[in-house]
Amino acid sequence: MNIICTTIKNITMKEKLVKFRDPIIENVVDQLVSRSDVGYEKYGVTLEDDSGGLTKWLQHLQEELLDAANYIEKLKQVTNDKH
């Protein structure tokens, strides 16, 4: 694995050359990187550098899980409509 460091907006970013044996895993990794970019653009800080406390992180997690529950409910309805 080759690692190249570059600086963008005063943040050092590591670029890794990775050979994926599984395109599904590659797709998930691409989505993680994209979500990280969205978060950085929105909040101006990396997750590592965000100094939120336990309560903040629990709140974020709860909100994400509630969103997931909503998506599951929607998919159940869509699936039932087609059967």
RAQUI-V436350 format. One record per residue. N is the residue number from 0. RES is the residue in three letters. SS is DSSP state (~ for helix, > for strand, _ for the rest). PHI is phi in whole degrees, -180 to 180 (none if undefined). Layout:
N;RES;SS;PHI + N;RES;SS;PHI
This chain:
0;MET;_;none + 1;ASN;>;-93 + 2;ILE;>;-122 + 3;ILE;>;-121 + 4;CYS;>;-103 + 5;THR;>;-131 + 6;THR;>;-114 + 7;ILE;>;-130 + 8;LYS;_;52 + 9;ASN;_;62 + 10;ILE;>;-121 + 11;THR;>;-81 + 12;MET;>;-116 + 13;LYS;>;-95 + 14;GLU;>;-109 + 15;LYS;>;-119 + 16;LEU;>;-90 + 17;VAL;_;-124 + 18;LYS;_;-99 + 19;PHE;_;-90 + 20;ARG;_;-92 + 21;ASP;_;-129 + 22;PRO;~;-64 + 23;ILE;~;-67 + 24;ILE;~;-64 + 25;GLU;~;-60 + 26;ASN;~;-63 + 27;VAL;~;-64 + 28;VAL;~;-62 + 29;ASP;~;-60 + 30;GLN;~;-67 + 31;LEU;~;-62 + 32;VAL;~;-64 + 33;SER;~;-62 + 34;ARG;~;-64 + 35;SER;~;-63 + 36;ASP;~;-63 + 37;VAL;~;-61 + 38;GLY;~;-62 + 39;TYR;~;-67 + 40;GLU;~;-62 + 41;LYS;~;-74 + 42;TYR;~;-107 + 43;GLY;_;71 + 44;VAL;_;-150 + 45;THR;_;-78 + 46;LEU;_;-61 + 47;GLU;_;-61 + 48;ASP;_;-87 + 49;ASP;_;-74 + 50;SER;_;-96 + 51;GLY;_;-61 + 52;GLY;_;-87 + 53;LEU;~;-57 + 54;THR;~;-62 + 55;LYS;~;-61 + 56;TRP;~;-70 + 57;LEU;~;-65 + 58;GLN;~;-64 + 59;HIS;~;-59 + 60;LEU;~;-62 + 61;GLN;~;-61 + 62;GLU;~;-62 + 63;GLU;~;-65 + 64;LEU;~;-68 + 65;LEU;~;-65 + 66;ASP;~;-60 + 67;ALA;~;-61 + 68;ALA;~;-62 + 69;ASN;~;-64 + 70;TYR;~;-65 + 71;ILE;~;-61 + 72;GLU;~;-61 + 73;LYS;~;-61 + 74;LEU;~;-64 + 75;LYS;~;-62 + 76;GLN;~;-67 + 77;VAL;~;-63 + 78;THR;~;-65 + 79;ASN;~;-67 + 80;ASP;~;-67 + 81;LYS;~;-91 + 82;HIS;_;-105
